[in-house]
Amino acid sequence: MMKTAKRWSLITLIVCMSALFFCAALVYIVDPFEQYRESRILPLYDQESYNNPGIAKSYDYDAVILGTSMVEMSNPSVIDECFGVSSVKLPMRGSHTAQMGWQLSHVLDIKPDLKLAILAVDAYSLMGPPDDMEEIVEYLWNDSLMDDVNYLFNRDVLLVKIPKMLKNISKSTASKRDDMYKWTDVTFAAQSVFDTVTWRAQGEMTDAEYRLSRSTENIERHLKAHILAHPDTTFKIYMPPYSVGYWYHFTRGGLSEQQFRSRARVCELLLDCENVEIYDYSSRIEWITDLDEYFDYSHHSEKMSDNIMRAMAAGESRITSVEQMQQGSQRIREAVDAFAAQYEPVYLK
C-alpha cells in the first residue's frame, strides 16, 4: 500500500512538473510579449504596458518616440525617413510624465547609444503624480530571471494571448512597426470633436500656478535627468496638436491656464540643454482647427502624425524662448474664442 502511494505521488509529481515545463516552454517559444526575441509571428500589440518592454528589449533601433495615446498613430517609417534612423514607438495610453520617464530610463539603459528620442509631452501629463507607476509592469522590464516566472507561468498569456497570436501566423509583419497600436475603429470628422466636447458656460479658472510644483518635479526627474545623463542623444520634445475643441473644453472647465503654465515651464527648465529641441504644435492653428483630422477632441489622424514629423525635420514651430511658447498659448486662447463664437450658438442651449 505504501509503495503504491509513493508510486502515485511520484507519477503525480512528474506529470505536474512536465505540465509546468510544457507551459513554460510554450510561452518561451511563442513569446507573445517578445521578451526573448523579436517575434516572427505578428504579435497582438493590444496592451502597451505589456508589449512595450519586449519591443524596447528585443527590437533593433536607434531612435524612439514616447508619449501618451497621442503618438499611437505615428509611423516609425516616416520618422526613419525624416531623421535617418531606425525607430520604434512606445506609447502608453492615458499615462503621465512619470511613466514616460520610467520607459525612457530603461530604453537608455538598453540602448546607451540611442541617437534620437522624440518625446510628445502633454501638458496635462506634466501635472500628474511624479511617482505614478500605474500600468508599469516592472517584471517585464527588468533582467531578473527569477521574475520570469511571472511571465512563463502566466495563465492569461498561456490561455488567451498565445492562442490569439497563433492565429496571426500567416499575417505579414512587414508594416508592424507602423501598424502597432493604431486606432482602426474610429471616425475622423468634425462631428466626432463636437460630440466629445462638453458645451458649457465659462467656469472659474484654476490658478495657473496650481500643481506647478508637480510639473517642475516631473520635468526635472523624468526628463531633464535623462537628458543631462545622455549628452550624445538628441531629445526632440514637442507639444502635440490637440484640437481647438480640447482647448475649448478645458478653458470652459477652468483648467487651461495651468496647462499653459506647464508648457512654459518645459521651456524654462530645458531650453538651456544643448541636446534638446522643443517644438510647439499645440498652437499650430491651421492644424488644431482642421477638425476633420480628429476622432475626438484630442486624438488626431495618421496624416497629422506624419505632418508633425516632417515639420519637425524641417525645423518648423521650433521654440527657442519662453516668450515664444507663451505667444503660442495666446494663439490658442484666441482660437478658443473664435471656436466658441462659431459653435456655442449651435451647441450651447
Buried (B, 14 or more C-beta within 10 A) or exposed (E): EEEEEEEEEEEEEEEEEEEEEEBBEBBBEBBBBBBBEBBEBBBBBEBBBBBBBBBBBBBEBBBBBBBBBBBBBBBBBBBBBBBEBBBBBBBBBEBBBBBBBBBBBBBBEBBEEBBBBBBBBBBBBBBBBBEBEEBBBEBBBEEEEEBBEBBBEBEEBBEEBBEEBEEBEEEEBEEBBBBBBBBEEEEBBBEBBBBBBEBEEEEEBBEBEBBBEBBBBBBBBBBBBBBEEBEEBBBBBBBBBBBBBBBBBBBBBBBBBBBBBBBBBBBEBBBEBEBBBBBBBBBBBEBBBBBEBBBBBBBBBBEBBBBBBBBBBEEEBBBEEBEBBBEBBEBBBEBBEEBBEEBBEEEEE
